[in-house]
Amino acid sequence: MTHAGKCFPALFDADGPIEIETLARATLSMSGRSPTGGDFGFQLMLVAPGLACCRPWGEQPDEDGENSLISVAFPAPSAGKPEIAEALAAWLTDIAFDFWASLVLEPLDPAGELTEDERKAWEEFEEGTLILCPALEFPPGVRNELREALARQSASYRHAQAARAEPHGRAAQVMLASDRPDLHYGAWIRSL
């Protein structure tokens, strides 16, 4: 396998690369939220030292109608948490999972400003609007660094982070008033 002009040894079989280690998973599920159900996502696998492979799975064809593999430079396991978090944040942004990551990583209303009815309304908005339910798995101990890295790298993440942190703030108002189907694509951010 080649990446950035270098050749890396990696094991493959008929189904693709044989992973050395699963580094992270990003999953979107419609199970329980859609009559037809369905799950899809991305798996980031270490296939050689310094090289990972992003394998999409489920029903999400690319432009050619087939799932494709994406090679990703990834720090050695001995690297520090900031380097690993930066690589994970870049991967999540590349696969357009940055908005969804904010729903997993950022707490809703950490200051406790929402009334019980307002919190329920927000949760109903998310359940009714965001038909896809995100899940994210990543190495232990990098959560805070990953949040910081995503906030640096992604405007979509920053605005969703602000909306969840201040549910009465401008970012939240724009999000709630936006074209709901386009929420996760970040179209609402233009109004900010």
Backbone bond lengths (Angstrom), bond angles and torsions (degrees), N, CA, C in turn:
res aa  C-N    CA-C-N  psi(-1)  N-CA   C-N-CA  omega(-1)  CA-C   N-CA-C  phi
1 M - - - 1.441 - - 1.520 108.12 -
2 T 1.336 117.35 136.32 1.454 120.52 178.70 1.516 110.42 -109.68
3 H 1.323 115.77 148.00 1.460 121.63 176.90 1.522 107.59 -156.29
4 A 1.332 115.94 128.92 1.464 122.59 178.95 1.532 111.37 52.95
5 G 1.317 116.24 40.55 1.451 120.74 176.09 1.516 115.44 77.81
6 K 1.323 117.21 4.05 1.463 120.68 179.32 1.523 109.36 -113.45
7 C 1.312 115.23 152.99 1.459 120.63 179.16 1.523 108.91 -104.82
8 F 1.345 115.96 128.92 1.457 122.08 179.73 1.521 109.61 -118.47
9 P 1.332 116.95 139.12 1.469 117.79 173.28 1.527 109.71 -75.83
10 A 1.308 117.12 133.92 1.462 121.10 177.94 1.522 108.36 -149.01
11 L 1.333 115.90 147.79 1.461 121.14 179.85 1.521 110.48 -92.66
12 F 1.324 116.63 134.18 1.458 121.86 177.69 1.523 108.93 -130.87
13 D 1.321 115.05 150.61 1.458 120.32 167.67 1.525 107.53 -128.43
14 A 1.327 118.07 -167.65 1.471 120.75 -175.89 1.523 112.56 -61.52
15 D 1.329 117.71 -24.98 1.463 121.18 -178.28 1.517 113.63 -92.84
16 G 1.327 118.08 -1.85 1.457 120.30 -179.59 1.514 111.35 123.02
17 P 1.335 116.83 -158.50 1.465 119.80 -176.08 1.521 112.11 -68.69
18 I 1.318 115.04 144.17 1.463 120.54 173.46 1.516 106.21 -92.11
19 E 1.299 116.25 116.09 1.455 119.55 -172.18 1.523 112.10 -71.47
20 I 1.332 114.64 144.57 1.455 120.80 170.49 1.528 108.27 -85.08
21 E 1.321 114.78 -39.29 1.468 120.75 -177.57 1.516 108.36 -159.43
22 T 1.318 117.87 141.76 1.452 121.00 172.63 1.523 107.57 -87.54
23 L 1.323 116.47 120.03 1.454 122.00 -177.17 1.522 111.53 -86.59
24 A 1.336 116.40 -40.17 1.466 120.22 -177.07 1.525 109.12 -161.57
25 R 1.335 115.29 158.53 1.461 121.87 174.55 1.526 108.26 -135.94
26 A 1.316 115.65 138.16 1.459 122.19 174.58 1.523 106.65 -124.46
27 T 1.322 116.91 121.05 1.461 121.43 -171.75 1.520 110.99 -128.72
28 L 1.327 115.53 138.99 1.469 121.86 171.61 1.522 107.27 -120.29
29 S 1.321 115.64 128.31 1.457 120.92 -175.45 1.516 110.83 -124.72
30 M 1.329 116.09 138.34 1.456 121.23 172.52 1.524 110.65 -107.21
31 S 1.318 117.29 1.11 1.457 120.57 -179.26 1.516 110.01 -59.28
32 G 1.314 116.44 128.43 1.454 121.02 -179.49 1.514 113.86 82.14
33 R 1.340 117.16 -7.95 1.465 120.69 -179.68 1.525 111.48 -118.87
34 S 1.305 115.95 -9.14 1.458 120.07 -178.23 1.524 108.41 -139.96
35 P 1.326 117.61 139.61 1.464 119.49 179.57 1.521 113.04 -57.16
36 T 1.338 115.97 -32.03 1.462 119.20 -178.37 1.527 112.33 -89.00
37 G 1.325 117.07 -14.20 1.467 120.56 179.94 1.513 111.40 66.10
38 G 1.305 115.77 -154.25 1.458 120.45 178.16 1.511 112.31 115.84
39 D 1.301 115.85 140.83 1.454 122.88 177.21 1.518 108.34 -134.03
40 F 1.327 116.31 145.72 1.451 120.13 171.21 1.517 108.41 -154.03
41 G 1.315 115.76 166.46 1.446 118.51 -178.67 1.506 112.07 176.34
42 F 1.328 114.05 -162.71 1.456 121.90 -176.52 1.522 108.50 -135.49
43 Q 1.313 115.61 142.73 1.447 121.85 177.68 1.526 107.33 -121.03
44 L 1.332 116.75 125.27 1.453 121.12 177.67 1.517 107.81 -99.29
45 M 1.347 115.75 113.68 1.456 121.04 -173.90 1.515 110.40 -116.50
46 L 1.311 116.44 136.92 1.455 120.99 173.01 1.523 107.48 -80.07
47 V 1.329 116.59 119.71 1.469 120.11 -179.30 1.519 112.27 -109.36
48 A 1.328 116.72 -16.14 1.467 122.23 176.52 1.518 106.89 -163.13
49 P 1.314 118.85 157.02 1.469 119.58 178.54 1.530 111.27 -56.05
50 G 1.321 116.19 125.60 1.458 120.51 -179.61 1.508 115.37 83.29
51 L 1.334 117.42 -0.56 1.461 120.27 -177.23 1.521 110.38 -136.96
52 A 1.317 115.66 128.15 1.458 121.58 175.64 1.520 108.70 -118.30
53 C 1.313 115.30 165.26 1.452 121.28 179.97 1.521 107.77 -131.39
54 C 1.314 116.26 128.99 1.465 121.35 177.71 1.520 107.26 -94.31
55 R 1.322 115.69 116.28 1.465 119.93 179.80 1.536 109.32 -111.42
56 P 1.342 117.27 114.24 1.463 119.11 173.80 1.520 110.45 -74.19
57 W 1.313 117.01 147.83 1.464 120.05 176.85 1.525 108.43 -139.76
58 G 1.307 116.63 163.61 1.460 121.68 -178.01 1.518 110.72 87.31
59 E 1.313 115.70 -166.03 1.462 121.39 -175.41 1.519 110.34 -92.78
60 Q 1.311 116.26 83.37 1.461 122.04 176.60 1.520 109.98 -147.12
61 P 1.315 117.64 76.15 1.462 119.94 -177.70 1.520 111.78 -66.38
62 D 1.339 115.60 150.05 1.458 119.06 174.29 1.528 109.07 -86.47
63 E 1.328 117.10 -167.89 1.465 120.36 -175.92 1.524 112.84 -59.34
64 D 1.322 117.20 -30.12 1.465 120.71 -179.05 1.521 112.09 -88.19
65 G 1.346 116.70 0.07 1.451 119.76 179.94 1.509 114.04 86.51
66 E 1.334 117.37 6.34 1.457 120.53 179.05 1.522 109.58 -131.81
67 N 1.314 116.04 147.32 1.454 119.84 175.30 1.519 109.17 -69.13
68 S 1.324 115.89 145.99 1.458 119.14 -179.30 1.519 110.61 -129.66
69 L 1.322 115.91 156.66 1.449 122.45 178.51 1.526 108.91 -92.71
70 I 1.321 116.61 144.30 1.456 121.43 178.73 1.520 107.73 -124.97
71 S 1.328 117.90 124.90 1.458 119.54 177.32 1.530 109.38 -83.18
72 V 1.321 116.61 143.87 1.457 122.99 -174.18 1.528 108.19 -137.11
73 A 1.336 116.90 126.58 1.462 120.03 173.57 1.524 107.42 -69.34
74 F 1.322 116.84 133.05 1.458 119.83 -177.24 1.525 109.18 -137.80
75 P 1.338 117.01 135.10 1.475 119.50 -177.86 1.525 111.68 -59.32
76 A 1.309 115.71 152.84 1.462 120.76 175.42 1.520 109.31 -61.84
77 P 1.342 116.91 151.75 1.468 119.52 -178.91 1.529 113.52 -55.53
78 S 1.333 117.30 -23.81 1.460 120.06 -179.94 1.529 112.44 -79.32
79 A 1.335 117.08 -7.54 1.467 120.21 179.82 1.522 109.85 -65.56
80 G 1.308 115.34 159.40 1.460 120.20 -179.99 1.513 112.75 -75.18
81 K 1.326 115.63 167.94 1.464 121.37 -178.56 1.530 113.05 -59.53
82 P 1.346 119.68 -40.75 1.477 117.92 -179.86 1.526 112.97 -60.15
83 E 1.350 117.64 -40.23 1.464 119.99 -179.63 1.525 110.77 -65.96
84 I 1.323 116.62 -41.84 1.466 120.62 179.05 1.531 109.85 -65.75
85 A 1.339 116.86 -42.77 1.466 121.14 179.71 1.526 111.09 -62.86
86 E 1.337 117.24 -41.01 1.467 120.76 178.93 1.527 110.46 -61.89
87 A 1.340 116.62 -43.09 1.468 120.65 179.72 1.527 110.55 -65.50
88 L 1.333 117.56 -42.61 1.465 120.60 178.45 1.526 111.11 -64.54
89 A 1.328 117.16 -41.17 1.471 120.75 179.68 1.530 110.10 -63.73
90 A 1.335 117.24 -41.85 1.466 120.28 178.72 1.528 110.29 -63.28
91 W 1.339 116.73 -40.20 1.466 120.77 178.97 1.529 110.51 -64.56
92 L 1.329 117.39 -46.44 1.469 120.78 -178.98 1.521 111.23 -63.59
93 T 1.322 117.41 -35.28 1.462 120.96 177.25 1.524 109.97 -70.31
94 D 1.330 117.06 -41.28 1.469 120.90 179.39 1.518 112.49 -61.33
95 I 1.328 117.30 -35.74 1.471 119.61 -178.64 1.534 111.10 -93.53
96 A 1.347 117.40 12.53 1.467 123.78 178.03 1.530 112.09 58.51
97 F 1.327 115.94 39.68 1.464 120.93 178.11 1.535 110.66 -106.60
98 D 1.332 117.48 6.95 1.456 120.31 -174.13 1.528 112.75 -64.32
99 F 1.351 116.85 -42.91 1.470 119.00 176.97 1.524 110.72 -61.89
100 W 1.339 116.51 -46.16 1.464 120.74 -178.97 1.521 110.62 -63.07
101 A 1.330 116.90 -36.35 1.463 120.34 179.26 1.518 111.10 -60.88
102 S 1.330 117.01 -34.06 1.470 119.53 179.56 1.528 111.35 -64.15
103 L 1.340 117.09 -33.19 1.464 120.09 179.49 1.523 111.52 -70.85
104 V 1.329 116.13 -25.12 1.461 120.92 178.72 1.528 110.69 -86.90
105 L 1.333 116.74 -41.36 1.460 121.28 -170.40 1.529 114.61 -90.88
106 E 1.328 116.96 -27.25 1.463 119.42 -173.44 1.528 111.89 -100.76
107 P 1.329 117.59 129.27 1.465 119.89 178.54 1.529 110.86 -72.08
108 L 1.304 116.18 146.92 1.462 121.62 175.04 1.523 108.92 -85.43
109 D 1.327 115.83 124.53 1.463 122.40 174.42 1.535 112.93 55.25
110 P 1.335 117.93 59.74 1.470 119.34 -178.39 1.524 113.52 -63.02
111 A 1.336 117.88 -24.76 1.465 120.81 -179.78 1.530 112.32 -84.08
112 G 1.339 117.59 -6.31 1.462 120.60 178.32 1.518 114.32 70.57
113 E 1.333 117.50 36.40 1.461 121.50 -178.40 1.523 113.21 -83.35
114 L 1.317 117.57 -21.48 1.467 120.67 -177.69 1.516 111.19 -76.55
115 T 1.322 115.23 140.12 1.458 119.09 170.30 1.525 107.78 -74.78
116 E 1.298 116.35 171.08 1.466 119.72 179.63 1.526 110.59 -61.35
117 D 1.338 116.72 -40.85 1.466 120.53 179.47 1.527 111.38 -66.93
118 E 1.342 116.66 -39.51 1.463 119.92 179.43 1.526 111.04 -66.63
119 R 1.316 116.66 -41.24 1.469 120.04 178.22 1.534 109.84 -62.70
120 K 1.323 116.44 -41.92 1.458 120.40 179.16 1.530 110.41 -63.68
121 A 1.344 116.27 -40.89 1.467 120.23 179.07 1.522 110.60 -63.96
122 W 1.337 117.24 -40.72 1.464 120.68 178.96 1.529 110.14 -64.04
123 E 1.319 116.07 -44.65 1.465 119.77 -179.87 1.522 111.06 -64.34
124 E 1.342 116.50 -37.83 1.469 120.01 176.80 1.528 110.62 -66.32
125 F 1.350 116.55 -36.83 1.467 120.75 176.49 1.527 109.99 -60.64
126 E 1.328 116.36 -47.28 1.461 119.48 -179.73 1.523 111.46 -64.32
127 E 1.328 116.82 -43.43 1.468 119.79 -178.77 1.521 111.71 -68.59
128 G 1.338 117.20 -36.39 1.456 120.38 -177.66 1.504 113.83 -82.64
129 T 1.331 116.76 -25.62 1.449 121.32 -174.55 1.509 112.16 -99.00
130 L 1.295 114.84 -48.89 1.461 120.07 -175.58 1.516 108.22 -90.68
131 I 1.322 115.49 80.62 1.460 121.01 -173.80 1.524 110.83 -58.41
132 L 1.320 116.89 -30.30 1.455 120.68 179.84 1.529 109.98 -84.11
133 C 1.303 115.97 133.45 1.462 121.64 -179.77 1.530 108.33 -103.45
134 P 1.351 118.74 115.59 1.460 120.16 -175.70 1.521 113.34 -85.61
135 A 1.314 115.23 150.07 1.463 122.48 171.44 1.524 106.57 -139.65
136 L 1.314 115.97 144.62 1.455 120.66 -177.18 1.521 109.08 -140.87
137 E 1.329 115.36 127.03 1.468 121.23 174.94 1.515 107.84 -115.63
138 F 1.327 116.75 136.71 1.453 121.05 -179.55 1.521 108.62 -149.60
139 P 1.333 118.00 166.56 1.467 119.81 -176.58 1.529 111.55 -59.61
140 P 1.318 117.94 147.47 1.461 120.24 179.87 1.524 111.45 -65.26
141 G 1.310 115.31 149.00 1.455 120.79 174.03 1.509 116.15 84.45
142 V 1.346 119.15 3.62 1.466 119.61 -178.76 1.535 112.73 -114.09
143 R 1.317 117.51 6.73 1.461 120.75 -174.49 1.532 112.79 -54.28
144 N 1.323 117.72 -53.20 1.466 120.08 -177.08 1.519 111.52 -64.55
145 E 1.335 116.73 -42.23 1.460 120.43 178.19 1.524 111.32 -64.73
146 L 1.333 117.00 -35.74 1.465 121.04 178.62 1.522 110.34 -67.08
147 R 1.327 117.46 -42.13 1.473 120.63 177.52 1.530 110.40 -60.02
148 E 1.325 116.36 -44.72 1.469 120.52 -179.96 1.524 111.34 -65.12
149 A 1.326 116.84 -42.36 1.462 120.90 -179.15 1.528 110.71 -65.25
150 L 1.329 117.41 -42.90 1.460 120.28 178.72 1.527 111.07 -64.25
151 A 1.328 116.80 -39.52 1.467 120.21 178.86 1.534 111.05 -64.21
152 R 1.323 117.82 -34.21 1.467 121.27 177.17 1.532 111.47 -72.18
153 Q 1.324 116.40 -38.47 1.466 120.21 -170.50 1.528 114.50 -90.27
154 S 1.332 118.70 -22.01 1.462 120.11 -169.13 1.526 113.10 -131.38
155 A 1.339 116.01 120.15 1.467 120.73 175.59 1.521 110.37 -65.57
156 S 1.330 116.71 -38.32 1.467 121.03 179.02 1.521 110.14 -58.86
157 Y 1.324 116.32 -44.71 1.464 120.35 179.21 1.529 110.52 -64.27
158 R 1.343 117.77 -44.60 1.470 121.29 -177.93 1.520 111.17 -59.46
159 H 1.334 116.83 -43.94 1.465 119.58 -177.47 1.527 111.87 -70.34
160 A 1.320 116.81 -39.34 1.466 119.45 176.76 1.531 110.14 -67.64
161 Q 1.319 116.80 -36.84 1.470 122.09 176.41 1.527 109.67 -60.68
162 A 1.343 116.76 -45.90 1.466 121.20 179.81 1.526 111.14 -64.40
163 A 1.329 116.57 -39.69 1.465 120.28 -179.87 1.524 111.49 -64.12
164 R 1.318 117.17 -40.37 1.463 120.22 -179.57 1.530 111.26 -74.69
165 A 1.330 116.98 -32.92 1.469 120.31 -179.48 1.527 111.78 -73.17
166 E 1.341 116.53 -35.42 1.472 121.03 -179.83 1.522 108.81 -128.79
167 P 1.316 117.32 83.72 1.469 120.53 -175.41 1.532 114.46 -64.79
168 H 1.355 117.54 -11.81 1.465 120.18 174.78 1.523 111.17 -100.96
169 G 1.333 117.47 -0.05 1.464 121.91 -176.19 1.514 113.26 -80.55
170 R 1.337 114.69 177.02 1.467 120.86 -175.65 1.531 112.46 -63.35
171 A 1.320 117.68 -43.79 1.471 119.63 -178.50 1.521 110.51 -59.75
172 A 1.326 116.59 -40.19 1.469 120.18 179.12 1.519 110.86 -67.73
173 Q 1.342 117.16 -40.73 1.464 120.17 180.00 1.533 110.89 -62.32
174 V 1.329 115.71 -42.11 1.469 119.56 179.35 1.519 110.29 -66.39
175 M 1.326 116.39 -41.63 1.464 120.18 179.38 1.528 110.78 -61.31
176 L 1.316 116.63 -47.37 1.463 120.57 -176.62 1.525 112.34 -67.98
177 A 1.339 116.97 -27.83 1.469 120.44 -178.27 1.525 112.56 -92.31
178 S 1.325 117.25 -2.19 1.462 120.80 -172.80 1.517 112.26 -77.73
179 D 1.339 114.11 173.52 1.456 120.97 171.22 1.517 107.15 -66.81
180 R 1.293 117.34 105.75 1.456 120.13 -170.11 1.525 115.33 -58.55
181 P 1.322 120.20 -41.14 1.471 117.92 -178.99 1.525 113.12 -61.82
182 D 1.360 117.15 -24.21 1.456 119.96 -177.47 1.526 112.71 -91.64
183 L 1.313 116.82 3.25 1.464 120.28 -173.86 1.519 112.96 -52.98
184 H 1.318 116.43 -53.07 1.456 119.12 -174.11 1.519 112.82 -73.16
185 Y 1.331 117.98 -11.83 1.466 120.08 175.88 1.520 111.52 -86.98
186 G 1.347 117.16 -7.32 1.445 120.69 175.84 1.521 114.87 84.70
187 A 1.344 119.00 8.76 1.456 120.57 -179.38 1.529 111.32 -61.78
188 W 1.319 117.45 -30.88 1.467 121.20 -179.40 1.524 111.92 -65.12
189 I 1.309 117.53 -21.79 1.466 120.97 -176.93 1.525 110.68 -65.54
190 R 1.337 117.93 -28.71 1.459 120.43 -179.55 1.524 110.97 -58.65
191 S 1.328 117.45 -30.07 1.466 120.73 -179.38 1.521 112.28 -71.47
192 L 1.305 117.65 -15.81 1.458 120.48 179.43 1.531 110.23 -81.58
